Amino acid sequence: MSRAVRQDYIARIRYQNNLPPPPCPPKLLDVTIPLSDFTSSGFLSALVQQQPLNVDIDAELGMPLDMTVISGVFDKGDESNMYPDRSPAPMNETDRLLLRDPGSISGVSKSQPGVSFLRRTEYISTDAIKQARQANRAANTSKAVDISDPRKQLQTIEDTFKLADEELSTFQHPTKKGLVVEESWALVPDVEVLDLTYLLMKMAGAAPGVKGKDETGDSRYDVAVARPTGTEDNTFMSVFLAEQEAAEKFKHKISISEEEAAAEEAADDDENTVYRFTHTRDYDITSKPTDTITLGLDSEQQKAYFHPVAMDLTLKRRRQFADASKRKKVPDVVNEVAAVEIQFRELTAEEKAERDSLRRQEFGYIPPE
């Protein structure tokens, strides 16, 4: 049994053209069109005069300016017609509903539209994030206003003394309520280094001395010497590095205490060790203020010494201009110091007296007897 197959009927429609072909190809004529006449203002003026207006207007163009017909303008009579009616007609009750505040209607959200299915979810979540950020910004602003108030500052300082007398078991973490205090340290300023300026320096881009993911960085950068170089308008940082063995000895020297250093110097025959740091690379400087502090913990006295960090510096590799034209626009200042040599020694009595005098004048530091 054969199965029926559907087949569409296709009919070709042909139109007959009994006209003979033209005896010659069409000729293109160059018709000169004076565009300057059409674009001039005189052409439009003549066109406006030829076409009559289809709007019926009076001599005042529909805006009567005759103030004499209004009573009270010139005759000093009743001027109430020039002002709106202060006692309007009573409003219909059905129209009063239109004056209601949308926020007072229950079930209507002020922030999100009532047709959330017409919006994509990421747009709605973005609005929610923006509202949360605005609320946090407003809260931070209110806190900043309170902190700027001298009375609030005094109250905050006095509260710190009250908290210092309380038991450690009563303290609670501001965000993690499950944490308890195990040990407390007295936070005091490190007055012996207040005359020193601390900087927080970061390397932008790839870390120097790192060739692969599995290799460690160059430990010589832990004791690198950074020296500002250049002019006031073009300042950069020159970095000097020591040899690996010298860098390890230098790091050990600055990490031990004064008693341990004195004992090592007594046992070491070579007291006048000179550490040489060779110029390695120059970096451009990008600085910004910071509120970071450093902490030094003293386990014996249970004290934490803090010192503020003055500036946050970002170092980026400095490029040298090889093109003479660029060098003329931006004068190329180069580093002229090839190496820096550092040697440790004790301060003399005169140097100690001058240091303590400066600390006393600037910070009120009284050296221990």
WOMONOR-V7178 format. One record per residue. N is the residue number from 1. RES is the residue in one letter. SS is DSSP state (H for helix, E for strand, - for the rest). PHI is phi in whole degrees, 0 to 359 (* if undefined). BURIAL is + if it has 9 or more other C-alpha atoms within 8 Angstrom, else -. Layout:
BEGIN
N,RES,SS,PHI,BURIAL / N,RES,SS,PHI,BURIAL
END
This chain:
BEGIN
1,M,-,*,- / 2,S,-,276,- / 3,R,-,266,- / 4,A,-,288,- / 5,V,-,246,- / 6,R,-,281,- / 7,Q,-,222,- / 8,D,-,278,- / 9,Y,-,271,- / 10,I,-,247,- / 11,A,-,240,- / 12,R,-,267,- / 13,I,-,258,- / 14,R,-,239,- / 15,Y,-,253,- / 16,Q,-,270,- / 17,N,-,236,- / 18,N,-,273,- / 19,L,-,285,- / 20,P,-,285,- / 21,P,-,295,- / 22,P,-,296,- / 23,P,-,290,- / 24,C,-,214,- / 25,P,-,295,- / 26,P,-,296,- / 27,K,-,258,- / 28,L,-,270,- / 29,L,-,259,- / 30,D,-,267,- / 31,V,-,267,- / 32,T,-,280,- / 33,I,-,247,- / 34,P,-,283,- / 35,L,H,293,- / 36,S,H,295,- / 37,D,H,288,- / 38,F,H,284,- / 39,T,-,267,- / 40,S,-,276,- / 41,S,H,289,- / 42,G,H,294,- / 43,F,H,295,+ / 44,L,H,291,+ / 45,S,H,296,- / 46,A,H,293,- / 47,L,H,292,- / 48,V,H,292,- / 49,Q,H,291,- / 50,Q,H,283,- / 51,Q,-,268,- / 52,P,-,285,- / 53,L,-,285,- / 54,N,-,266,- / 55,V,-,249,- / 56,D,-,271,- / 57,I,-,232,- / 58,D,-,268,- / 59,A,-,292,- / 60,E,-,264,- / 61,L,-,56,- / 62,G,-,80,- / 63,M,-,235,- / 64,P,-,293,- / 65,L,-,247,- / 66,D,-,279,- / 67,M,H,279,- / 68,T,H,287,- / 69,V,H,281,- / 70,I,-,265,- / 71,S,-,288,+ / 72,G,-,94,+ / 73,V,-,277,+ / 74,F,-,249,- / 75,D,-,266,- / 76,K,-,55,- / 77,G,-,258,- / 78,D,-,286,- / 79,E,-,257,+ / 80,S,H,294,- / 81,N,H,289,- / 82,M,H,274,- / 83,Y,-,244,- / 84,P,-,294,- / 85,D,-,288,- / 86,R,-,280,- / 87,S,-,241,- / 88,P,-,291,- / 89,A,-,292,- / 90,P,-,298,- / 91,M,-,276,- / 92,N,-,288,- / 93,E,H,296,- / 94,T,H,290,- / 95,D,H,275,- / 96,R,H,294,+ / 97,L,H,296,- / 98,L,H,288,- / 99,L,H,267,- / 100,R,-,286,- / 101,D,-,285,- / 102,P,H,300,- / 103,G,H,290,- / 104,S,H,280,- / 105,I,-,278,- / 106,S,-,290,- / 107,G,-,88,- / 108,V,-,248,- / 109,S,-,277,- / 110,K,-,282,- / 111,S,-,267,- / 112,Q,-,255,- / 113,P,-,289,- / 114,G,-,283,- / 115,V,-,242,- / 116,S,H,293,- / 117,F,H,288,- / 118,L,H,271,- / 119,R,-,240,- / 120,R,-,283,- / 121,T,H,294,- / 122,E,H,292,- / 123,Y,H,292,- / 124,I,H,295,+ / 125,S,H,294,- / 126,T,H,296,- / 127,D,H,297,- / 128,A,H,295,- / 129,I,H,294,- / 130,K,H,297,- / 131,Q,H,294,- / 132,A,H,294,- / 133,R,H,294,- / 134,Q,H,296,- / 135,A,H,294,- / 136,N,H,294,- / 137,R,H,295,- / 138,A,H,294,- / 139,A,H,294,- / 140,N,H,295,- / 141,T,H,295,- / 142,S,H,295,- / 143,K,H,294,- / 144,A,H,296,- / 145,V,H,295,- / 146,D,H,294,- / 147,I,H,291,+ / 148,S,H,288,- / 149,D,-,284,- / 150,P,H,301,- / 151,R,H,293,- / 152,K,H,294,+ / 153,Q,H,298,+ / 154,L,H,297,- / 155,Q,H,294,- / 156,T,H,295,- / 157,I,H,295,- / 158,E,H,294,- / 159,D,H,294,- / 160,T,H,296,- / 161,F,H,290,- / 162,K,H,292,- / 163,L,H,293,- / 164,A,H,292,- / 165,D,-,271,- / 166,E,-,278,- / 167,E,-,288,- / 168,L,H,295,- / 169,S,H,291,- / 170,T,H,273,- / 171,F,-,285,- / 172,Q,-,229,+ / 173,H,-,290,+ / 174,P,-,296,- / 175,T,-,243,- / 176,K,-,253,- / 177,K,-,290,- / 178,G,-,281,- / 179,L,-,279,- / 180,V,-,236,- / 181,V,-,277,+ / 182,E,-,264,- / 183,E,-,204,- / 184,S,-,238,- / 185,W,-,232,- / 186,A,E,281,- / 187,L,E,267,- / 188,V,E,230,- / 189,P,E,288,- / 190,D,-,275,+ / 191,V,H,291,- / 192,E,H,286,- / 193,V,H,235,- / 194,L,-,293,+ / 195,D,-,277,- / 196,L,-,262,- / 197,T,-,254,- / 198,Y,E,262,- / 199,L,E,234,+ / 200,L,E,258,- / 201,M,E,250,- / 202,K,E,233,- / 203,M,E,268,+ / 204,A,-,277,+ / 205,G,-,85,- / 206,A,-,291,- / 207,A,-,292,- / 208,P,-,290,- / 209,G,-,82,- / 210,V,-,254,+ / 211,K,-,260,- / 212,G,-,206,- / 213,K,-,289,- / 214,D,-,272,- / 215,E,-,261,- / 216,T,-,273,- / 217,G,-,285,- / 218,D,-,283,- / 219,S,H,290,- / 220,R,H,292,+ / 221,Y,H,289,- / 222,D,H,292,- / 223,V,H,236,+ / 224,A,-,291,+ / 225,V,E,256,- / 226,A,E,252,- / 227,R,E,235,- / 228,P,E,295,- / 229,T,E,222,+ / 230,G,E,115,+ / 231,T,-,250,- / 232,E,-,293,- / 233,D,-,273,- / 234,N,-,224,- / 235,T,E,249,+ / 236,F,E,221,+ / 237,M,E,248,+ / 238,S,E,261,+ / 239,V,E,253,+ / 240,F,E,240,+ / 241,L,E,236,+ / 242,A,-,262,+ / 243,E,-,293,+ / 244,Q,H,300,- / 245,E,H,292,- / 246,A,H,294,+ / 247,A,H,295,+ / 248,E,H,294,+ / 249,K,H,295,- / 250,F,H,296,+ / 251,K,H,294,+ / 252,H,H,293,- / 253,K,H,293,- / 254,I,H,273,- / 255,S,H,263,- / 256,I,-,267,- / 257,S,-,281,- / 258,E,H,293,- / 259,E,H,294,- / 260,E,H,293,- / 261,A,H,294,+ / 262,A,H,295,- / 263,A,H,294,- / 264,E,H,291,- / 265,E,H,293,+ / 266,A,H,292,- / 267,A,H,277,- / 268,D,-,269,- / 269,D,-,285,- / 270,D,-,267,- / 271,E,-,275,- / 272,N,-,265,- / 273,T,-,283,- / 274,V,E,250,- / 275,Y,E,260,+ / 276,R,E,255,+ / 277,F,E,245,+ / 278,T,E,261,+ / 279,H,E,297,+ / 280,T,E,246,- / 281,R,E,202,- / 282,D,E,252,+ / 283,Y,E,227,+ / 284,D,E,284,+ / 285,I,E,248,+ / 286,T,E,235,- / 287,S,E,245,- / 288,K,E,206,- / 289,P,-,290,- / 290,T,-,214,- / 291,D,-,250,- / 292,T,-,284,- / 293,I,E,231,- / 294,T,E,255,+ / 295,L,E,236,- / 296,G,E,242,- / 297,L,E,266,- / 298,D,E,248,+ / 299,S,-,290,- / 300,E,-,289,- / 301,Q,-,265,- / 302,Q,-,55,+ / 303,K,E,233,+ / 304,A,E,243,+ / 305,Y,E,269,+ / 306,F,E,247,+ / 307,H,E,216,+ / 308,P,E,287,+ / 309,V,E,266,+ / 310,A,E,287,+ / 311,M,E,210,+ / 312,D,E,254,+ / 313,L,E,250,+ / 314,T,E,244,+ / 315,L,E,258,+ / 316,K,E,235,+ / 317,R,E,305,+ / 318,R,-,273,- / 319,R,-,262,- / 320,Q,-,266,- / 321,F,-,280,- / 322,A,-,274,- / 323,D,-,279,- / 324,A,H,292,- / 325,S,H,294,- / 326,K,H,292,+ / 327,R,H,292,+ / 328,K,H,288,- / 329,K,H,291,- / 330,V,-,242,- / 331,P,-,301,- / 332,D,-,273,- / 333,V,-,264,- / 334,V,-,251,- / 335,N,-,280,+ / 336,E,-,251,- / 337,V,-,258,- / 338,A,-,275,- / 339,A,E,204,+ / 340,V,E,233,+ / 341,E,E,248,- / 342,I,E,236,- / 343,Q,E,222,- / 344,F,-,268,- / 345,R,-,203,- / 346,E,-,280,- / 347,L,-,287,- / 348,T,-,282,- / 349,A,H,296,- / 350,E,H,293,- / 351,E,H,293,- / 352,K,H,295,+ / 353,A,H,295,- / 354,E,H,294,- / 355,R,H,296,- / 356,D,H,294,+ / 357,S,H,292,- / 358,L,H,294,- / 359,R,H,295,+ / 360,R,H,292,+ / 361,Q,H,288,- / 362,E,H,275,- / 363,F,H,238,- / 364,G,-,69,- / 365,Y,-,280,+ / 366,I,-,249,- / 367,P,-,294,- / 368,P,-,291,- / 369,E,-,285,-
END
